[in-house]
Amino acid sequence: MRIVCLDDNSLIVDITTALLEELGHDVLPSLHPDHALDLLRTSPAPIDLLITDVHLGGGVDGREIARSAQRIIPGIRIICFTGDTELSQFDDGWVVLRKPCTLGLLEQAIDQTAPCRRPFPLRAR
């Protein structure tokens, strides 16, 4: 799967990218929302999934970036990392992961990014 990974924290991007690559995915890391959206617009190969933090620096909302991504690539899958507890803030079909999450939860989230009716949090077993 080809994935854009967006977070304003370089350590989070580096770790998440390494974990995703360990799972066999092709990852395009990004620290800036505009860069992530440019990757979505210009990638020579189709992008399947956007993983984004909800609270990006400078007051940027990752949910708005996810909605923009869906306008650029209809049907793109979305995973949001958040510490929030209110799930009504997320769109249908998005998978929501609470920080911090394990490699197992991340892998499960990727498997569950197929369209669904309501966003749902994944919890450790």
N, CA, C and O atoms as a Tinker XYZ file with bonds, in Angstrom:
   500  protein
     1  N      0.849000   -1.173000    0.000000    73     2
     2  CA     0.000000    0.000000    0.000000    64     1     3
     3  C      0.897000    1.240000    0.000000    63     2     4     5
     4  O      1.935000    1.266000    0.662000    81     3
     5  N      0.493000    2.247000   -0.736000    73     3     6
     6  CA     1.233000    3.522000   -0.782000    64     5     7
     7  C      0.549000    4.494000    0.180000    63     6     8     9
     8  O     -0.650000    4.751000    0.066000    81     7
     9  N      1.323000    5.033000    1.127000    73     7    10
    10  CA     0.774000    5.796000    2.247000    64     9    11
    11  C      1.488000    7.134000    2.392000    63    10    12    13
    12  O      2.716000    7.198000    2.332000    81    11
    13  N      0.710000    8.210000    2.583000    73    11    14
    14  CA     1.265000    9.494000    3.009000    64    13    15
    15  C      1.080000    9.569000    4.518000    63    14    16    17
    16  O     -0.025000    9.383000    5.028000    81    15
    17  N      2.173000    9.845000    5.231000    73    15    18
    18  CA     2.170000    9.944000    6.692000    64    17    19
    19  C      2.464000   11.391000    7.072000    63    18    20    21
    20  O      3.553000   11.896000    6.799000    81    19
    21  N      1.494000   12.064000    7.702000    73    19    22
    22  CA     1.605000   13.481000    8.033000    64    21    23
    23  C      1.543000   13.704000    9.537000    63    22    24    25
    24  O      0.597000   13.289000   10.206000    81    23
    25  N      2.575000   14.370000   10.055000    73    23    26
    26  CA     2.597000   14.819000   11.446000    64    25    27
    27  C      3.582000   15.969000   11.516000    63    26    28    29
    28  O      4.552000   15.998000   10.758000    81    27
    29  N      3.351000   16.919000   12.413000    73    27    30
    30  CA     4.278000   18.041000   12.543000    64    29    31
    31  C      5.468000   17.706000   13.438000    63    30    32    33
    32  O      6.374000   18.526000   13.589000    81    31
    33  N      5.478000   16.530000   14.023000    73    31    34
    34  CA     6.578000   16.081000   14.876000    64    33    35
    35  C      7.452000   15.117000   14.070000    63    34    36    37
    36  O      7.009000   14.029000   13.703000    81    35
    37  N      8.687000   15.521000   13.798000    73    35    38
    38  CA     9.565000   14.707000   12.944000    64    37    39
    39  C      9.854000   13.332000   13.548000    63    38    40    41
    40  O     10.003000   12.360000   12.808000    81    39
    41  N      9.936000   13.235000   14.865000    73    39    42
    42  CA    10.178000   11.941000   15.502000    64    41    43
    43  C      9.007000   10.984000   15.244000    63    42    44    45
    44  O      9.214000    9.810000   14.938000    81    43
    45  N      7.791000   11.491000   15.369000    73    43    46
    46  CA     6.603000   10.670000   15.102000    64    45    47
    47  C      6.585000   10.215000   13.647000    63    46    48    49
    48  O      6.303000    9.051000   13.360000    81    47
    49  N      6.883000   11.127000   12.732000    73    47    50
    50  CA     6.905000   10.772000   11.305000    64    49    51
    51  C      7.963000    9.708000   11.046000    63    50    52    53
    52  O      7.705000    8.736000   10.335000    81    51
    53  N      9.147000    9.882000   11.615000    73    51    54
    54  CA    10.231000    8.916000   11.399000    64    53    55
    55  C      9.866000    7.530000   11.941000    63    54    56    57
    56  O     10.073000    6.521000   11.267000    81    55
    57  N      9.328000    7.488000   13.147000    73    55    58
    58  CA     8.972000    6.203000   13.761000    64    57    59
    59  C      7.826000    5.542000   13.000000    63    58    60    61
    60  O      7.884000    4.350000   12.695000    81    59
    61  N      6.793000    6.312000   12.697000    73    59    62
    62  CA     5.643000    5.749000   11.980000    64    61    63
    63  C      6.053000    5.259000   10.600000    63    62    64    65
    64  O      5.618000    4.195000   10.160000    81    63
    65  N      6.889000    6.034000    9.920000    73    63    66
    66  CA     7.376000    5.626000    8.598000    64    65    67
    67  C      8.134000    4.307000    8.694000    63    66    68    69
    68  O      7.917000    3.401000    7.891000    81    67
    69  N      9.024000    4.203000    9.679000    73    67    70
    70  CA     9.803000    2.967000    9.852000    64    69    71
    71  C      8.886000    1.774000   10.132000    63    70    72    73
    72  O      9.090000    0.691000    9.584000    81    71
    73  N      7.877000    1.972000   10.984000    73    71    74
    74  CA     6.944000    0.887000   11.296000    64    73    75
    75  C      6.147000    0.467000   10.065000    63    74    76    77
    76  O      5.962000   -0.723000    9.811000    81    75
    77  N      5.681000    1.448000    9.308000    73    75    78
    78  CA     4.910000    1.137000    8.101000    64    77    79
    79  C      5.766000    0.423000    7.062000    63    78    80    81
    80  O      5.306000   -0.506000    6.398000    81    79
    81  N      7.011000    0.863000    6.927000    73    79    82
    82  CA     7.915000    0.198000    5.983000    64    81    83
    83  C      8.207000   -1.229000    6.436000    63    82    84    85
    84  O      8.348000   -2.133000    5.613000    81    83
    85  N      8.298000   -1.424000    7.754000    73    83    86
    86  CA     8.501000   -2.771000    8.303000    64    85    87
    87  C      7.325000   -3.687000    7.944000    63    86    88    89
    88  O      7.495000   -4.894000    7.775000    81    87
    89  N      6.143000   -3.099000    7.831000    73    87    90
    90  CA     4.955000   -3.856000    7.443000    64    89    91
    91  C      4.857000   -4.044000    5.927000    63    90    92    93
    92  O      3.931000   -4.686000    5.433000    81    91
    93  N      5.821000   -3.478000    5.194000    73    91    94
    94  CA     5.862000   -3.675000    3.747000    64    93    95
    95  C      5.207000   -2.593000    2.915000    63    94    96    97
    96  O      4.969000   -2.793000    1.724000    81    95
    97  N      4.911000   -1.453000    3.514000    73    95    98
    98  CA     4.252000   -0.371000    2.786000    64    97    99
    99  C      5.268000    0.614000    2.207000    63    98   100   101
   100  O      6.386000    0.747000    2.705000    81    99
   101  N      4.853000    1.290000    1.155000    73    99   102
   102  CA     5.632000    2.365000    0.540000    64   101   103
   103  C      5.140000    3.661000    1.169000    63   102   104   105
   104  O      3.972000    4.017000    1.007000    81   103
   105  N      6.012000    4.377000    1.886000    73   103   106
   106  CA     5.593000    5.524000    2.685000    64   105   107
   107  C      6.210000    6.814000    2.161000    63   106   108   109
   108  O      7.403000    6.884000    1.865000    81   107
   109  N      5.356000    7.836000    2.054000    73   107   110
   110  CA     5.792000    9.181000    1.712000    64   109   111
   111  C      5.599000   10.036000    2.965000    63   110   112   113
   112  O      4.476000   10.447000    3.257000    81   111
   113  N      6.678000   10.312000    3.714000    73   111   114
   114  CA     6.549000   11.085000    4.950000    64   113   115
   115  C      6.411000   12.575000    4.670000    63   114   116   117
   116  O      6.944000   13.088000    3.687000    81   115
   117  N      5.682000   13.264000    5.555000    73   115   118
   118  CA     5.515000   14.704000    5.408000    64   117   119
   119  C      5.367000   15.360000    6.776000    63   118   120   121
   120  O      4.679000   14.851000    7.661000    81   119
   121  N      6.030000   16.499000    6.922000    73   119   122
   122  CA     5.941000   17.287000    8.155000    64   121   123
   123  C      5.013000   18.488000    8.009000    63   122   124   125
   124  O      4.704000   19.159000    8.994000    81   123
   125  N      4.567000   18.762000    6.783000    73   123   126
   126  CA     3.771000   19.962000    6.524000    64   125   127
   127  C      2.519000   19.611000    5.720000    63   126   128   129
   128  O      2.607000   18.864000    4.745000    81   127
   129  N      1.364000   20.133000    6.109000    73   127   130
   130  CA     0.124000   19.828000    5.397000    64   129   131
   131  C      0.179000   20.142000    3.902000    63   130   132   133
   132  O     -0.278000   19.342000    3.087000    81   131
   133  N      0.732000   21.295000    3.536000    73   131   134
   134  CA     0.802000   21.650000    2.113000    64   133   135
   135  C      1.638000   20.643000    1.336000    63   134   136   137
   136  O      1.297000   20.284000    0.209000    81   135
   137  N      2.726000   20.190000    1.937000    73   135   138
   138  CA     3.575000   19.185000    1.293000    64   137   139
   139  C      2.812000   17.875000    1.122000    63   138   140   141
   140  O      2.888000   17.245000    0.068000    81   139
   141  N      2.082000   17.468000    2.149000    73   139   142
   142  CA     1.306000   16.226000    2.065000    64   141   143
   143  C      0.276000   16.310000    0.938000    63   142   144   145
   144  O      0.111000   15.360000    0.173000    81   143
   145  N     -0.410000   17.440000    0.838000    73   143   146
   146  CA    -1.404000   17.600000   -0.227000    64   145   147
   147  C     -0.741000   17.625000   -1.598000    63   146   148   149
   148  O     -1.296000   17.103000   -2.564000    81   147
   149  N      0.442000   18.227000   -1.689000    73   147   150
   150  CA     1.192000   18.199000   -2.956000    64   149   151
   151  C      1.561000   16.767000   -3.337000    63   150   152   153
   152  O      1.480000   16.395000   -4.508000    81   151
   153  N      1.963000   15.968000   -2.356000    73   151   154
   154  CA     2.271000   14.561000   -2.630000    64   153   155
   155  C      1.048000   13.845000   -3.198000    63   154   156   157
   156  O      1.163000   13.050000   -4.131000    81   155
   157  N     -0.111000   14.129000   -2.635000    73   155   158
   158  CA    -1.340000   13.499000   -3.115000    64   157   159
   159  C     -1.652000   13.911000   -4.555000    63   158   160   161
   160  O     -2.115000   13.101000   -5.359000    81   159
   161  N     -1.391000   15.180000   -4.865000    73   159   162
   162  CA    -1.689000   15.691000   -6.212000    64   161   163
   163  C     -0.705000   15.203000   -7.263000    63   162   164   165
   164  O     -1.083000   14.996000   -8.416000    81   163
   165  N      0.554000   15.016000   -6.878000    73   163   166
   166  CA     1.607000   14.816000   -7.885000    64   165   167
   167  C      2.237000   13.432000   -7.891000    63   166   168   169
   168  O      3.094000   13.162000   -8.733000    81   167
   169  N      1.853000   12.563000   -7.000000    73   167   170
   170  CA     2.472000   11.239000   -6.947000    64   169   171
   171  C      2.258000   10.496000   -8.265000    63   170   172   173
   172  O      1.131000   10.408000   -8.753000    81   171
   173  N      3.342000    9.961000   -8.843000    73   171   174
   174  CA     3.194000    9.221000  -10.096000    64   173   175
   175  C      2.458000    7.889000   -9.913000    63   174   176   177
   176  O      1.887000    7.354000  -10.864000    81   175
   177  N      2.477000    7.362000   -8.694000    73   175   178
   178  CA     1.757000    6.117000   -8.394000    64   177   179
   179  C      0.576000    6.452000   -7.482000    63   178   180   181
   180  O      0.657000    7.392000   -6.691000    81   179
   181  N     -0.508000    5.702000   -7.583000    73   179   182
   182  CA    -1.681000    5.988000   -6.750000    64   181   183
   183  C     -1.365000    5.890000   -5.257000    63   182   184   185
   184  O     -0.608000    5.022000   -4.822000    81   183
   185  N     -1.957000    6.792000   -4.489000    73   183   186
   186  CA    -1.820000    6.768000   -3.032000    64   185   187
   187  C     -3.113000    6.192000   -2.462000    63   186   188   189
   188  O     -4.211000    6.620000   -2.818000    81   187
   189  N     -2.962000    5.217000   -1.572000    73   187   190
   190  CA    -4.104000    4.485000   -1.026000    64   189   191
   191  C     -4.609000    5.029000    0.302000    63   190   192   193
   192  O     -5.791000    4.909000    0.622000    81   191
   193  N     -3.698000    5.632000    1.079000    73   191   194
   194  CA    -4.023000    5.938000    2.472000    64   193   195
   195  C     -3.295000    7.189000    2.928000    63   194   196   197
   196  O     -2.125000    7.398000    2.609000    81   195
   197  N     -4.016000    8.030000    3.690000    73   195   198
   198  CA    -3.417000    9.156000    4.401000    64   197   199
   199  C     -3.515000    8.858000    5.885000    63   198   200   201
   200  O     -4.595000    8.578000    6.407000    81   199
   201  N     -2.372000    8.923000    6.561000    73   199   202
   202  CA    -2.338000    8.846000    8.020000    64   201   203
   203  C     -1.936000   10.229000    8.501000    63   202   204   205
   204  O     -0.876000   10.735000    8.135000    81   203
   205  N     -2.785000   10.845000    9.326000    73   203   206
   206  CA    -2.514000   12.202000    9.782000    64   205   207
   207  C     -2.804000   12.363000   11.266000    63   206   208   209
   208  O     -3.713000   11.742000   11.817000    81   207
   209  N     -2.008000   13.213000   11.892000    73   207   210
   210  CA    -2.315000   13.646000   13.244000    64   209   211
   211  C     -3.474000   14.632000   13.139000    63   210   212   213
   212  O     -3.611000   15.315000   12.125000    81   211
   213  N     -4.297000   14.713000   14.159000    73   211   214
   214  CA    -5.406000   15.660000   14.147000    64   213   215
   215  C     -4.907000   17.066000   14.447000    63   214   216   217
   216  O     -5.307000   18.024000   13.786000    81   215
   217  N     -4.039000   17.193000   15.438000    73   215   218
   218  CA    -3.577000   18.516000   15.862000    64   217   219
   219  C     -2.194000   18.788000   15.287000    63   218   220   221
   220  O     -1.173000   18.443000   15.880000    81   219
   221  N     -2.191000   19.411000   14.125000    73   219   222
   222  CA    -0.934000   19.781000   13.482000    64   221   223
   223  C     -0.556000   21.189000   13.942000    63   222   224   225
   224  O     -1.425000   21.962000   14.344000    81   223
   225  N      0.708000   21.519000   13.886000    73   223   226
   226  CA     1.175000   22.819000   14.352000    64   225   227
   227  C      0.534000   23.980000   13.609000    63   226   228   229
   228  O      0.019000   23.823000   12.502000    81   227
   229  N      0.575000   25.146000   14.237000    73   227   230
   230  CA     0.064000   26.353000   13.602000    64   229   231
   231  C     -1.448000   26.397000   13.507000    63   230   232   233
   232  O     -2.004000   27.143000   12.700000    81   231
   233  N     -2.118000   25.595000   14.335000    73   231   234
   234  CA    -3.572000   25.606000   14.329000    64   233   235
   235  C     -4.205000   24.853000   13.174000    63   234   236   237
   236  O     -5.416000   24.936000   12.971000    81   235
   237  N     -3.404000   24.117000   12.416000    73   235   238
   238  CA    -3.937000   23.346000   11.294000    64   237   239
   239  C     -4.617000   22.088000   11.835000    63   238   240   241
   240  O     -4.067000   21.388000   12.686000    81   239
   241  N     -5.803000   21.816000   11.335000    73   239   242
   242  CA    -6.592000   20.667000   11.765000    64   241   243
   243  C     -6.410000   19.530000   10.765000    63   242   244   245
   244  O     -6.732000   19.674000    9.586000    81   243
   245  N     -5.893000   18.401000   11.241000    73   243   246
   246  CA    -5.666000   17.253000   10.379000    64   245   247
   247  C     -6.931000   16.721000    9.734000    63   246   248   249
   248  O     -6.875000   16.112000    8.666000    81   247
   249  N     -8.080000   16.949000   10.377000    73   247   250
   250  CA    -9.346000   16.510000    9.775000    64   249   251
   251  C     -9.632000   17.282000    8.498000    63   250   252   253
   252  O    -10.155000   16.721000    7.535000    81   251
   253  N     -9.291000   18.565000    8.484000    73   251   254
   254  CA    -9.485000   19.363000    7.264000    64   253   255
   255  C     -8.526000   18.908000    6.166000    63   254   256   257
   256  O     -8.883000   18.897000    4.988000    81   255
   257  N     -7.319000   18.536000    6.554000    73   255   258
   258  CA    -6.366000   18.001000    5.572000    64   257   259
   259  C     -6.913000   16.692000    5.007000    63   258   260   261
   260  O     -6.817000   16.449000    3.804000    81   259
   261  N     -7.484000   15.855000    5.859000    73   259   262
   262  CA    -8.060000   14.586000    5.402000    64   261   263
   263  C     -9.211000   14.831000    4.428000    63   262   264   265
   264  O     -9.336000   14.136000    3.420000    81   263
   265  N    -10.043000   15.813000    4.730000    73   263   266
   266  CA   -11.154000   16.129000    3.813000    64   265   267
   267  C    -10.629000   16.654000    2.478000    63   266   268   269
   268  O    -11.165000   16.326000    1.419000    81   267
   269  N     -9.582000   17.467000    2.536000    73   267   270
   270  CA    -8.954000   17.937000    1.289000    64   269   271
   271  C     -8.391000   16.764000    0.503000    63   270   272   273
   272  O     -8.512000   16.709000   -0.720000    81   271
   273  N     -7.774000   15.828000    1.213000    73   271   274
   274  CA    -7.219000   14.637000    0.555000    64   273   275
   275  C     -8.318000   13.865000   -0.161000    63   274   276   277
   276  O     -8.108000   13.352000   -1.260000    81   275
   277  N     -9.484000   13.781000    0.459000    73   275   278
   278  CA   -10.595000   13.059000   -0.161000    64   277   279
   279  C    -11.140000   13.786000   -1.389000    63   278   280   281
   280  O    -11.685000   13.156000   -2.296000    81   279
   281  N    -10.995000   15.099000   -1.416000    73   279   282
   282  CA   -11.387000   15.839000   -2.626000    64   281   283
   283  C    -10.369000   15.616000   -3.741000    63   282   284   285
   284  O    -10.734000   15.549000   -4.915000    81   283
   285  N     -9.097000   15.503000   -3.374000    73   283   286
   286  CA    -8.037000   15.275000   -4.365000    64   285   287
   287  C     -8.096000   13.846000   -4.897000    63   286   288   289
   288  O     -8.008000   13.619000   -6.104000    81   287
   289  N     -8.246000   12.892000   -3.992000    73   287   290
   290  CA    -8.303000   11.469000   -4.359000    64   289   291
   291  C     -9.575000   10.874000   -3.749000    63   290   292   293
   292  O     -9.545000   10.372000   -2.625000    81   291
   293  N    -10.681000   10.927000   -4.476000    73   291   294
   294  CA   -11.907000   10.328000   -3.939000    64   293   295
   295  C    -11.672000    8.852000   -3.595000    63   294   296   297
   296  O    -11.096000    8.098000   -4.379000    81   295
   297  N    -12.125000    8.473000   -2.426000    73   295   298
   298  CA   -11.964000    7.086000   -2.001000    64   297   299
   299  C    -10.683000    6.797000   -1.244000    63   298   300   301
   300  O    -10.481000    5.671000   -0.789000    81   299
   301  N     -9.795000    7.805000   -1.097000    73   299   302
   302  CA    -8.580000    7.571000   -0.316000    64   301   303
   303  C     -8.984000    7.184000    1.105000    63   302   304   305
   304  O     -9.937000    7.730000    1.662000    81   303
   305  N     -8.265000    6.260000    1.669000    73   303   306
   306  CA    -8.524000    5.817000    3.034000    64   305   307
   307  C     -7.863000    6.788000    4.008000    63   306   308   309
   308  O     -6.840000    7.397000    3.694000    81   307
   309  N     -8.460000    6.925000    5.192000    73   307   310
   310  CA    -7.976000    7.889000    6.183000    64   309   311
   311  C     -7.818000    7.208000    7.540000    63   310   312   313
   312  O     -8.711000    6.504000    8.011000    81   311
   313  N     -6.650000    7.438000    8.158000    73   311   314
   314  CA    -6.432000    7.088000    9.563000    64   313   315
   315  C     -6.000000    8.364000   10.273000    63   314   316   317
   316  O     -5.088000    9.056000    9.820000    81   315
   317  N     -6.663000    8.676000   11.394000    73   315   318
   318  CA    -6.318000    9.852000   12.200000    64   317   319
   319  C     -5.753000    9.407000   13.543000    63   318   320   321
   320  O     -6.323000    8.554000   14.223000    81   319
   321  N     -4.622000   10.001000   13.911000    73   319   322
   322  CA    -4.068000    9.835000   15.255000    64   321   323
   323  C     -4.596000   10.978000   16.108000    63   322   324   325
   324  O     -4.578000   12.133000   15.684000    81   323
   325  N     -5.067000   10.656000   17.316000    73   323   326
   326  CA    -5.595000   11.710000   18.170000    64   325   327
   327  C     -5.527000   11.325000   19.643000    63   326   328   329
   328  O     -5.453000   10.148000   19.997000    81   327
   329  N     -5.554000   12.331000   20.475000    73   327   330
   330  CA    -5.722000   12.142000   21.904000    64   329   331
   331  C     -7.136000   12.526000   22.313000    63   330   332   333
   332  O     -7.506000   12.402000   23.481000    81   331
   333  N     -7.932000   12.995000   21.342000    73   331   334
   334  CA    -9.310000   13.414000   21.610000    64   333   335
   335  C    -10.181000   12.222000   21.975000    63   334   336   337
   336  O     -9.887000   11.084000   21.609000    81   335
   337  N    -11.249000   12.499000   22.696000    73   335   338
   338  CA   -12.189000   11.442000   23.055000    64   337   339
   339  C    -13.505000   11.557000   22.297000    63   338   340   341
   340  O    -14.271000   10.594000   22.259000    81   339
   341  N    -13.783000   12.688000   21.705000    73   339   342
   342  CA   -15.050000   12.921000   21.007000    64   341   343
   343  C    -14.947000   12.462000   19.559000    63   342   344   345
   344  O    -14.294000   13.110000   18.740000    81   343
   345  N    -15.592000   11.344000   19.246000    73   343   346
   346  CA   -15.478000   10.764000   17.910000    64   345   347
   347  C    -16.458000   11.342000   16.905000    63   346   348   349
   348  O    -16.352000   11.048000   15.714000    81   347
   349  N    -17.410000   12.156000   17.348000    73   347   350
   350  CA   -18.340000   12.747000   16.390000    64   349   351
   351  C    -17.633000   13.759000   15.492000    63   350   352   353
   352  O    -18.187000   14.194000   14.482000    81   351
   353  N    -16.419000   14.129000   15.859000    73   351   354
   354  CA   -15.649000   15.094000   15.079000    64   353   355
   355  C    -15.021000   14.465000   13.842000    63   354   356   357
   356  O    -14.393000   15.166000   13.049000    81   355
   357  N    -15.179000   13.167000   13.666000    73   355   358
   358  CA   -14.526000   12.458000   12.572000    64   357   359
   359  C    -15.558000   11.992000   11.556000    63   358   360   361
   360  O    -16.691000   11.666000   11.910000    81   359
   361  N    -15.158000   11.964000   10.300000    73   359   362
   362  CA   -16.071000   11.597000    9.222000    64   361   363
   363  C    -16.265000   10.089000    9.136000    63   362   364   365
   364  O    -15.419000    9.310000    9.574000    81   363
   365  N    -17.388000    9.701000    8.564000    73   363   366
   366  CA   -17.672000    8.288000    8.340000    64   365   367
   367  C    -16.565000    7.660000    7.505000    63   366   368   369
   368  O    -16.053000    8.265000    6.563000    81   367
   369  N    -16.210000    6.440000    7.869000    73   367   370
   370  CA   -15.210000    5.705000    7.109000    64   369   371
   371  C    -13.784000    5.903000    7.577000    63   370   372   373
   372  O    -12.890000    5.177000    7.142000    81   371
   373  N    -13.550000    6.862000    8.447000    73   371   374
   374  CA   -12.201000    7.084000    8.947000    64   373   375
   375  C    -11.938000    6.146000   10.117000    63   374   376   377
   376  O    -12.836000    5.841000   10.901000    81   375
   377  N    -10.698000    5.698000   10.219000    73   375   378
   378  CA   -10.275000    4.934000   11.388000    64   377   379
   379  C     -9.544000    5.901000   12.308000    63   378   380   381
   380  O     -8.701000    6.678000   11.860000    81   379
   381  N     -9.868000    5.849000   13.592000    73   379   382
   382  CA    -9.281000    6.757000   14.576000    64   381   383
   383  C     -8.427000    5.949000   15.543000    63   382   384   385
   384  O     -8.906000    5.000000   16.163000    81   383
   385  N     -7.165000    6.331000   15.666000    73   383   386
   386  CA    -6.246000    5.687000   16.607000    64   385   387
   387  C     -5.889000    6.672000   17.706000    63   386   388   389
   388  O     -5.526000    7.819000   17.442000    81   387
   389  N     -5.996000    6.215000   18.920000    73   387   390
   390  CA    -5.584000    7.063000   20.045000    64   389   391
   391  C     -4.090000    6.911000   20.261000    63   390   392   393
   392  O     -3.527000    5.822000   20.146000    81   391
   393  N     -3.466000    8.034000   20.577000    73   391   394
   394  CA    -2.029000    8.034000   20.856000    64   393   395
   395  C     -1.805000    7.609000   22.303000    63   394   396   397
   396  O     -2.632000    7.907000   23.165000    81   395
   397  N     -0.720000    6.931000   22.579000    73   395   398
   398  CA     0.160000    6.256000   21.616000    64   397   399
   399  C     -0.474000    4.940000   21.188000    63   398   400   401
   400  O     -1.352000    4.415000   21.874000    81   399
   401  N     -0.031000    4.411000   20.061000    73   399   402
   402  CA    -0.579000    3.125000   19.623000    64   401   403
   403  C      0.561000    2.169000   19.303000    63   402   404   405
   404  O      1.693000    2.583000   19.049000    81   403
   405  N      0.241000    0.904000   19.323000    73   403   406
   406  CA     1.236000   -0.137000   19.068000    64   405   407
   407  C      1.295000   -0.453000   17.575000    63   406   408   409
   408  O      0.423000   -0.048000   16.805000    81   407
   409  N      2.323000   -1.170000   17.187000    73   407   410
   410  CA     2.442000   -1.624000   15.806000    64   409   411
   411  C      1.247000   -2.506000   15.442000    63   410   412   413
   412  O      0.730000   -2.425000   14.327000    81   411
   413  N      0.814000   -3.338000   16.371000    73   411   414
   414  CA    -0.339000   -4.199000   16.120000    64   413   415
   415  C     -1.608000   -3.412000   15.836000    63   414   416   417
   416  O     -2.370000   -3.758000   14.933000    81   415
   417  N     -1.836000   -2.347000   16.610000    73   415   418
   418  CA    -3.011000   -1.510000   16.372000    64   417   419
   419  C     -2.913000   -0.785000   15.039000    63   418   420   421
   420  O     -3.908000   -0.648000   14.327000    81   419
   421  N     -1.717000   -0.321000   14.701000    73   419   422
   422  CA    -1.533000    0.356000   13.421000    64   421   423
   423  C     -1.820000   -0.601000   12.269000    63   422   424   425
   424  O     -2.488000   -0.238000   11.302000    81   423
   425  N     -1.318000   -1.809000   12.379000    73   423   426
   426  CA    -1.554000   -2.816000   11.343000    64   425   427
   427  C     -3.046000   -3.145000   11.237000    63   426   428   429
   428  O     -3.579000   -3.280000   10.136000    81   427
   429  N     -3.708000   -3.272000   12.374000    73   427   430
   430  CA    -5.148000   -3.540000   12.396000    64   429   431
   431  C     -5.912000   -2.379000   11.759000    63   430   432   433
   432  O     -6.865000   -2.594000   11.009000    81   431
   433  N     -5.498000   -1.166000   12.057000    73   431   434
   434  CA    -6.163000    0.011000   11.491000    64   433   435
   435  C     -6.052000    0.032000    9.973000    63   434   436   437
   436  O     -7.023000    0.334000    9.280000    81   435
   437  N     -4.885000   -0.287000    9.465000    73   435   438
   438  CA    -4.691000   -0.311000    8.017000    64   437   439
   439  C     -5.613000   -1.351000    7.394000    63   438   440   441
   440  O     -6.207000   -1.109000    6.343000    81   439
   441  N     -5.732000   -2.501000    8.038000    73   439   442
   442  CA    -6.619000   -3.555000    7.538000    64   441   443
   443  C     -8.087000   -3.130000    7.570000    63   442   444   445
   444  O     -8.893000   -3.616000    6.776000    81   443
   445  N     -8.432000   -2.227000    8.482000    73   443   446
   446  CA    -9.835000   -1.840000    8.666000    64   445   447
   447  C    -10.186000   -0.506000    8.023000    63   446   448   449
   448  O    -11.225000    0.070000    8.346000    81   447
   449  N     -9.363000   -0.007000    7.137000    73   447   450
   450  CA    -9.659000    1.286000    6.517000    64   449   451
   451  C    -10.647000    1.192000    5.371000    63   450   452   453
   452  O    -10.938000    2.198000    4.725000    81   451
   453  N    -11.164000    0.014000    5.109000    73   451   454
   454  CA   -12.215000   -0.101000    4.097000    64   453   455
   455  C    -13.411000    0.728000    4.560000    63   454   456   457
   456  O    -13.579000    0.952000    5.759000    81   455
   457  N    -14.237000    1.182000    3.631000    73   455   458
   458  CA   -15.368000    2.038000    4.018000    64   457   459
   459  C    -16.232000    1.410000    5.110000    63   458   460   461
   460  O    -16.532000    0.216000    5.088000    81   459
   461  N    -16.614000    2.241000    6.050000    73   459   462
   462  CA   -17.511000    1.821000    7.122000    64   461   463
   463  C    -18.490000    2.952000    7.383000    63   462   464   465
   464  O    -18.322000    4.053000    6.858000    81   463
   465  N    -19.498000    2.693000    8.179000    73   463   466
   466  CA   -20.525000    3.709000    8.391000    64   465   467
   467  C    -20.153000    4.737000    9.443000    63   466   468   469
   468  O    -20.587000    5.885000    9.341000    81   467
   469  N    -19.380000    4.381000   10.435000    73   467   470
   470  CA   -19.048000    5.323000   11.498000    64   469   471
   471  C    -17.569000    5.205000   11.833000    63   470   472   473
   472  O    -16.988000    4.123000   11.747000    81   471
   473  N    -16.958000    6.333000   12.218000    73   471   474
   474  CA   -15.574000    6.243000   12.677000    64   473   475
   475  C    -15.543000    5.492000   14.001000    63   474   476   477
   476  O    -16.491000    5.562000   14.784000    81   475
   477  N    -14.474000    4.788000   14.243000    73   475   478
   478  CA   -14.395000    4.009000   15.471000    64   477   479
   479  C    -12.961000    3.976000   15.968000    63   478   480   481
   480  O    -12.020000    3.949000   15.176000    81   479
   481  N    -12.800000    3.980000   17.304000    73   479   482
   482  CA   -11.457000    3.882000   17.865000    64   481   483
   483  C    -11.032000    2.423000   17.946000    63   482   484   485
   484  O    -11.864000    1.538000   18.138000    81   483
   485  N     -9.763000    2.181000   17.801000    73   483   486
   486  CA    -9.223000    0.840000   18.005000    64   485   487
   487  C     -8.550000    0.820000   19.364000    63   486   488   489
   488  O     -7.858000    1.768000   19.739000    81   487
   489  N     -8.752000   -0.252000   20.094000    73   487   490
   490  CA    -8.159000   -0.375000   21.420000    64   489   491
   491  C     -7.293000   -1.626000   21.471000    63   490   492   493
   492  O     -7.537000   -2.602000   20.762000    81   491
   493  N     -6.281000   -1.575000   22.321000    73   491   494
   494  CA    -5.414000   -2.746000   22.504000    64   493   495
   495  C     -6.247000   -3.897000   23.048000    63   494   496   497
   496  O     -7.190000   -3.699000   23.815000    81   495
   497  N     -5.884000   -5.083000   22.641000    73   495   498
   498  CA    -6.627000   -6.270000   23.103000    64   497   499
   499  C     -6.091000   -6.742000   24.420000    63   498   500
   500  O     -6.584000   -7.726000   24.970000    81   499
